[in-house]
Structure formats: C-alpha cells, structure tokens
Amino acid sequence: MIDSRNAALIIIDMQNGFIDAESSLCIAGAEATLPACEKALARARELGIPVFHVCREYAADGSDVESTRFETWLSGGKPISKACAVCNSLDFPAPVAPQGNDRIVVKPRFSAFFGTDMDETLRNEGVSTVVLIGTTTPNCIRTSCYDALSLDYNVVIIEDCTSSRTPEVQEANIEDMAHIGAQIINVETFCSEGLESIRDIVGEHRARIAQGC
C-alpha cells in the first residue's frame, strides 16, 4: 500500500494542441479521456496528492522542435507555440486545467524527467510513487514511465486516463509497461481506493537489501 503523502500525480501534455481535432499534432483518443482525467485530478486533490501538469511549449521559430516532428509542426501551423493561431494550442482544456496548488512543468522532450527539475522536486518532497495520466501512451507516458522506473520510483498508470493513436498501440504499450514493472489501474479504482492496492515495490526492495536479501 502506498501512502498518498508519498505520491504525486503527473498529467502529461493535455493541451489543446494535442487534443483539438484542428491541430496537426492531435492525438486520436486524447479528447475522449478528458472525463476520466478530470476524475483522477479531482480525486488526487481530495487525497492531498500533489499534481504536476507537464506540458510543451515550442519556440516560435521551431528551433527546439524534434527533428522527426518538424515538418508536421511547420506545415500544420506551428502548434504548441505562441506562433500558432489555431485552437489556442498551448492552453489546457477546462476539465484538466491547473487549479489551486497544482504546478506546471514545461519539458523540452517526451519524458517528464528529461531536461526538467522533476526528479529533484519530487525527492525534496519525499515522493516515491508517481501516478501517470495524459497523452500519448507510447511516447510521453512511456518515456516518463521508464525514466521514473530507472530513477527508482514506483510507477502507477491509470490506463483509461491515457491515449494512443489506435487501440492496438494502446494495448501493446500498456502491456509492455506492466511487464517492466509499472502498476496498471483504472480511474474507478483510483477514485474508490486511492493507492491502497498499489505495492511499494521500491520500499520492499530496499528493505530486502538492508536485511541481506
């Protein structure tokens, strides 16, 4: 069981530029997860779990856009930057907009931990478990999951609060992350049980090492 005081909820890239159908970077299925993400955010706040909105903001000249995404970004009107005039692409939709003590972290690449102070911030606050929601499952969720596991956090993914471009991609990536050690739950379980069903795998491991296995 995980103490909610030692957890953080990280919602990734739930911005209009990745959700609105008018955006060239729109992820199929992301908009459909808004109600589930809204529920997860509300429950996390009730439990006193800190919420981090991890997002993107590209430079207007495209100098920090991934090389593999640049052509799509440029031809699509430069979404997720101040140069974009379509769908207020940098904004968060109202159901998942930051509230109260929520914090915003801007990341330069896929992972919430790459090029940010996320790890240092979580360590300073005694966080040992991260709960991931948002989009997309094979890119930003997965890279954040693997980085968090590599940094020795327990990782929880609320599956129906994440999205991929196809159901097949979603299923395969969730299966892979579960296989490597992420714990997968749905939003109803999170809302009813919080993190009561989640194992403290990192804590168990440290205890065994301290006892000489």
DRENDO-1510 file (C-alpha; in Angstrom, 1 decimal, always signed):
<recs>
REC; n; res; u; v; w
REC; 1; MET; +0.0; +0.0; +0.0 .
REC; 2; ILE; +1.2; +3.5; -0.9 .
REC; 3; ASP; +0.8; +6.4; +1.4 .
REC; 4; SER; -0.8; +9.2; -0.6 .
REC; 5; ARG; +1.6; +11.7; +1.1 .
REC; 6; ASN; +4.5; +10.0; -0.7 .
REC; 7; ALA; +2.9; +10.1; -4.2 .
REC; 8; ALA; +2.5; +12.7; -7.0 .
REC; 9; LEU; +0.1; +12.7; -9.9 .
REC; 10; ILE; +1.7; +13.8; -13.2 .
REC; 11; ILE; -0.6; +14.7; -16.1 .
REC; 12; ILE; +1.2; +15.0; -19.4 .
REC; 13; ASP; +0.6; +17.0; -22.5 .
REC; 14; MET; -3.2; +17.5; -22.0 .
REC; 15; GLN; -3.1; +20.7; -24.1 .
REC; 16; ASN; -5.4; +21.8; -26.9 .
REC; 17; GLY; -2.6; +21.3; -29.4 .
REC; 18; PHE; -2.6; +17.6; -28.7 .
REC; 19; ILE; -6.4; +17.2; -28.1 .
REC; 20; ASP; -8.2; +19.5; -30.5 .
REC; 21; ALA; -9.0; +17.9; -33.9 .
REC; 22; GLU; -8.0; +21.1; -35.7 .
REC; 23; SER; -4.4; +20.7; -34.6 .
REC; 24; SER; -1.9; +18.8; -36.8 .
REC; 25; LEU; -0.5; +17.2; -33.6 .
REC; 26; CYS; -3.9; +16.0; -32.4 .
REC; 27; ILE; -3.8; +12.5; -30.8 .
REC; 28; ALA; -6.7; +10.3; -31.7 .
REC; 29; GLY; -8.4; +9.3; -28.5 .
REC; 30; ALA; -7.0; +12.0; -26.2 .
REC; 31; GLU; -10.2; +14.1; -26.1 .
REC; 32; ALA; -12.2; +11.0; -25.1 .
REC; 33; THR; -10.1; +10.7; -21.9 .
REC; 34; LEU; -10.9; +14.2; -20.6 .
REC; 35; PRO; -13.7; +13.0; -18.3 .
REC; 36; ALA; -11.5; +10.3; -16.8 .
REC; 37; CYS; -8.6; +12.6; -16.4 .
REC; 38; GLU; -10.9; +15.2; -14.7 .
REC; 39; LYS; -12.0; +12.5; -12.2 .
REC; 40; ALA; -8.4; +11.5; -11.5 .
REC; 41; LEU; -7.3; +15.1; -10.9 .
REC; 42; ALA; -10.3; +15.7; -8.5 .
REC; 43; ARG; -9.5; +12.5; -6.5 .
REC; 44; ALA; -5.8; +13.3; -6.3 .
REC; 45; ARG; -6.6; +16.8; -4.9 .
REC; 46; GLU; -9.0; +15.3; -2.4 .
REC; 47; LEU; -6.3; +12.9; -1.2 .
REC; 48; GLY; -3.7; +15.7; -0.9 .
REC; 49; ILE; -1.6; +14.2; -3.7 .
REC; 50; PRO; +0.4; +17.0; -5.4 .
REC; 51; VAL; -0.5; +17.5; -9.1 .
REC; 52; PHE; +2.0; +18.4; -11.8 .
REC; 53; HIS; +0.9; +19.5; -15.2 .
REC; 54; VAL; +3.7; +18.6; -17.5 .
REC; 55; CYS; +3.4; +20.3; -20.9 .
REC; 56; ARG; +5.2; +21.5; -24.0 .
REC; 57; GLU; +5.9; +25.0; -25.5 .
REC; 58; TYR; +7.9; +25.1; -28.7 .
REC; 59; ALA; +9.8; +28.2; -29.7 .
REC; 60; ALA; +8.1; +30.2; -32.4 .
REC; 61; ASP; +11.0; +29.6; -34.8 .
REC; 62; GLY; +10.9; +25.8; -34.3 .
REC; 63; SER; +14.4; +25.6; -33.1 .
REC; 64; ASP; +13.5; +23.2; -30.3 .
REC; 65; VAL; +11.1; +21.0; -32.2 .
REC; 66; GLU; +12.1; +17.4; -32.5 .
REC; 67; SER; +13.7; +16.9; -35.9 .
REC; 68; THR; +11.3; +14.0; -36.6 .
REC; 69; ARG; +8.3; +16.2; -35.9 .
REC; 70; PHE; +9.4; +19.4; -37.5 .
REC; 71; GLU; +7.8; +19.0; -40.9 .
REC; 72; THR; +4.4; +18.1; -39.4 .
REC; 73; TRP; +4.7; +21.0; -37.0 .
REC; 74; LEU; +5.7; +23.6; -39.6 .
REC; 75; SER; +3.1; +22.6; -42.2 .
REC; 76; GLY; +0.4; +22.3; -39.5 .
REC; 77; GLY; +0.6; +25.9; -38.4 .
REC; 78; LYS; +3.2; +25.6; -35.6 .
REC; 79; PRO; +1.0; +24.1; -32.9 .
REC; 80; ILE; +2.2; +24.2; -29.2 .
REC; 81; SER; +3.9; +27.5; -29.7 .
REC; 82; LYS; +3.0; +31.2; -29.5 .
REC; 83; ALA; +3.2; +31.3; -33.3 .
REC; 84; CYS; +0.1; +29.1; -33.6 .
REC; 85; ALA; -3.2; +30.8; -34.3 .
REC; 86; VAL; -5.3; +27.6; -34.2 .
REC; 87; CYS; -7.3; +26.3; -31.2 .
REC; 88; ASN; -5.3; +28.1; -28.5 .
REC; 89; SER; -2.9; +25.1; -28.7 .
REC; 90; LEU; -0.9; +26.0; -25.7 .
REC; 91; ASP; -3.9; +26.1; -23.4 .
REC; 92; PHE; -5.3; +23.4; -21.1 .
REC; 93; PRO; -8.9; +22.3; -21.7 .
REC; 94; ALA; -11.1; +23.5; -18.8 .
REC; 95; PRO; -11.7; +20.0; -17.4 .
REC; 96; VAL; -8.0; +19.4; -16.8 .
REC; 97; ALA; -6.8; +23.0; -16.3 .
REC; 98; PRO; -4.4; +23.6; -13.3 .
REC; 99; GLN; -6.1; +24.6; -10.0 .
REC; 100; GLY; -5.1; +25.8; -6.6 .
REC; 101; ASN; -1.7; +24.4; -5.7 .
REC; 102; ASP; -1.1; +22.4; -8.9 .
REC; 103; ARG; +2.2; +23.1; -10.5 .
REC; 104; ILE; +3.2; +23.4; -14.2 .
REC; 105; VAL; +6.4; +22.0; -15.6 .
REC; 106; VAL; +7.5; +22.7; -19.2 .
REC; 107; LYS; +9.5; +19.8; -20.7 .
REC; 108; PRO; +11.7; +20.0; -23.8 .
REC; 109; ARG; +11.2; +16.4; -24.9 .
REC; 110; PHE; +8.9; +13.4; -24.4 .
REC; 111; SER; +9.8; +12.4; -20.8 .
REC; 112; ALA; +8.6; +14.5; -17.8 .
REC; 113; PHE; +12.1; +13.9; -16.3 .
REC; 114; PHE; +14.2; +14.9; -19.3 .
REC; 115; GLY; +15.6; +18.4; -19.1 .
REC; 116; THR; +13.4; +19.3; -16.1 .
REC; 117; ASP; +13.9; +19.5; -12.3 .
REC; 118; MET; +11.1; +17.0; -11.8 .
REC; 119; ASP; +13.3; +14.4; -10.1 .
REC; 120; GLU; +14.8; +16.9; -7.7 .
REC; 121; THR; +11.5; +18.4; -6.8 .
REC; 122; LEU; +9.9; +15.0; -6.1 .
REC; 123; ARG; +12.8; +13.9; -4.0 .
REC; 124; ASN; +12.7; +17.1; -2.0 .
REC; 125; GLU; +9.0; +16.5; -1.3 .
REC; 126; GLY; +9.5; +12.9; -0.2 .
REC; 127; VAL; +7.7; +11.4; -3.2 .
REC; 128; SER; +8.5; +7.8; -4.0 .
REC; 129; THR; +5.5; +7.0; -6.3 .
REC; 130; VAL; +4.4; +8.7; -9.4 .
REC; 131; VAL; +0.9; +8.3; -11.0 .
REC; 132; LEU; +0.9; +9.0; -14.7 .
REC; 133; ILE; -2.0; +10.1; -16.9 .
REC; 134; GLY; -2.3; +12.1; -20.2 .
REC; 135; THR; -1.1; +11.5; -23.7 .
REC; 136; THR; +0.4; +9.8; -25.6 .
REC; 137; THR; +0.9; +6.4; -24.1 .
REC; 138; PRO; +3.7; +5.2; -26.4 .
REC; 139; ASN; +5.6; +8.5; -26.3 .
REC; 140; CYS; +5.4; +10.8; -23.3 .
REC; 141; ILE; +3.7; +8.4; -20.9 .
REC; 142; ARG; +6.1; +5.5; -21.7 .
REC; 143; THR; +9.3; +7.5; -21.7 .
REC; 144; SER; +8.2; +9.1; -18.4 .
REC; 145; CYS; +7.4; +5.7; -17.0 .
REC; 146; TYR; +10.8; +4.2; -18.0 .
REC; 147; ASP; +12.7; +7.2; -16.6 .
REC; 148; ALA; +10.8; +7.0; -13.3 .
REC; 149; LEU; +11.5; +3.3; -13.0 .
REC; 150; SER; +15.2; +4.0; -13.8 .
REC; 151; LEU; +15.2; +6.6; -11.0 .
REC; 152; ASP; +13.6; +4.1; -8.6 .
REC; 153; TYR; +10.1; +5.4; -8.3 .
REC; 154; ASN; +7.1; +3.2; -8.0 .
REC; 155; VAL; +5.1; +3.9; -11.2 .
REC; 156; VAL; +1.3; +3.7; -11.5 .
REC; 157; ILE; -0.5; +4.3; -14.8 .
REC; 158; ILE; -4.2; +5.0; -14.8 .
REC; 159; GLU; -4.9; +3.2; -18.1 .
REC; 160; ASP; -8.2; +4.9; -19.1 .
REC; 161; CYS; -6.6; +8.3; -18.5 .
REC; 162; THR; -4.1; +7.7; -21.2 .
REC; 163; SER; -4.4; +7.6; -25.0 .
REC; 164; SER; -2.8; +6.4; -28.2 .
REC; 165; ARG; -3.4; +6.8; -31.9 .
REC; 166; THR; -5.0; +3.3; -32.1 .
REC; 167; PRO; -6.4; +0.8; -29.6 .
REC; 168; GLU; -3.8; -1.7; -30.7 .
REC; 169; VAL; -0.9; +0.7; -29.9 .
REC; 170; GLN; -2.5; +1.5; -26.5 .
REC; 171; GLU; -2.9; -2.2; -25.6 .
REC; 172; ALA; +0.7; -3.1; -26.6 .
REC; 173; ASN; +2.3; -0.2; -24.7 .
REC; 174; ILE; +0.3; -0.8; -21.5 .
REC; 175; GLU; +1.2; -4.4; -21.7 .
REC; 176; ASP; +4.9; -3.6; -22.1 .
REC; 177; MET; +4.9; -1.1; -19.2 .
REC; 178; ALA; +3.2; -3.6; -16.9 .
REC; 179; HIS; +5.7; -6.2; -17.9 .
REC; 180; ILE; +8.6; -4.0; -16.9 .
REC; 181; GLY; +7.1; -3.1; -13.5 .
REC; 182; ALA; +4.5; -0.3; -13.8 .
REC; 183; GLN; +1.3; -1.0; -11.9 .
REC; 184; ILE; -1.8; -0.5; -14.0 .
REC; 185; ILE; -5.2; +0.6; -12.6 .
REC; 186; ASN; -8.3; +2.3; -14.0 .
REC; 187; VAL; -9.8; +5.6; -12.9 .
REC; 188; GLU; -12.7; +3.9; -10.9 .
REC; 189; THR; -10.2; +2.0; -8.8 .
REC; 190; PHE; -8.2; +5.2; -8.2 .
REC; 191; CYS; -11.3; +7.1; -7.2 .
REC; 192; SER; -12.6; +4.4; -4.9 .
REC; 193; GLU; -9.4; +3.1; -3.4 .
REC; 194; GLY; -6.8; +5.7; -4.0 .
REC; 195; LEU; -3.4; +3.9; -3.9 .
REC; 196; GLU; -4.4; +1.3; -1.3 .
REC; 197; SER; -4.0; -1.5; -3.8 .
REC; 198; ILE; -0.5; -0.4; -5.0 .
REC; 199; ARG; +2.6; -2.2; -3.8 .
REC; 200; ASP; +5.5; -0.3; -2.6 .
REC; 201; ILE; +7.9; -2.3; -4.8 .
REC; 202; VAL; +10.8; +0.2; -4.3 .
REC; 203; GLY; +10.4; +0.1; -0.5 .
REC; 204; GLU; +10.2; -3.7; -0.4 .
REC; 205; HIS; +13.3; -4.0; -2.5 .
REC; 206; ARG; +15.3; -1.6; -0.2 .
REC; 207; ALA; +14.1; -3.5; +2.9 .
REC; 208; ARG; +15.3; -6.8; +1.4 .
REC; 209; ILE; +18.7; -5.4; +0.6 .
REC; 210; ALA; +19.0; -3.9; +4.1 .
REC; 211; GLN; +18.2; -7.4; +5.5 .
REC; 212; GLY; +20.7; -9.1; +3.3 .
REC; 213; CYS; +18.0; -10.5; +1.0 .
</recs>
